[in-house]
């Protein structure tokens, strides 16, 4: 499992290794206001597809830019593992290439793409209850010290409870364009282009198992599998049987996640219906409160000034740790994921 340090190198390796196994490789160019990769090339979402059959394993990475590095490494490990025959495979590399280059979770418009996929009937407006009250904590114009941020956060948790605050903060908001978890004011370029081409890649497929790779939430180096279905559903039982006890419902009480608005899984369900079984796969890195503090700091630096390279380095370490202990655990977690796919 190879851990690359730049988007351009990770993309080149993905394309090269896909061609080596005989996959068909395609790309979508993302304009991103004319911004470029580290080597000066255009930004792209890349696709590798191979195999035959009416079942397909899809593995996507980089919806949250900086989280695409561990996703890319996992995709290449899957290609190197010589997946079992009898079904199709589709790998989608770097859905948010700009965020991957800049080591940000959001895209060039400060949009969290996993809050951007609203249905045609929904307006890009509104925020969760309490988000406005928390805006001063989440999107400050000045830098908070670690102690001050933790103290303010602890006070809010004591007053309102952890679960309600988690939902209010991360559920997705559409009123604060410079704020955390902003879902945008329209469907962004990358998501729009992706949704346009996906039906063609999955034409004739009757059963889709989709794994969307992320990092940040959960136990250090371990994978948590998040599912948009209730814990008493047949789909939950099916995927729990295949992937084990690490499968959680998105809004499971006491779990690592929360219900979201404008999410990628809901958009794909609208396109593919009951053909789709989707898991959001999270490699855990650090405690949730530390992740939130770093997101607040990075967002404050981007919009109000500060040491940008330092903020980039902190984001890299938060979502793509370089220490060998985390990477060894992540490698084992990726191997377990791929082994579970062998029974699909």
Protein Blocks (a to p, Z undefined) as FASTA:
>chain_A
ZZdfbfklmmmmmmmmmmmnopacdddddfkloiacfkopacddddddededjbdcddde
hklmmlmmmmmmmmmmmmmnopaehiacdddehjblmlmmnopabdfkopafklmmccfk
bccedjdehklmmmmmmmccbdcdfklmmmmmmmmmmmnojklmmmmmmnopakbmkbgh
iabjbdcfklmmmmmmmmmmmgoiabdcdddddehiacehiacddddddfkbfklmmmmm
mnojmbccfklghiabdcdehiaklmmmmmnmmmbccddddddfbdfklmmmmmmmmmmm
mmnopafklmmmmmmmmmmcfbfklmmmmmmmmmmmmmmmmmZZ
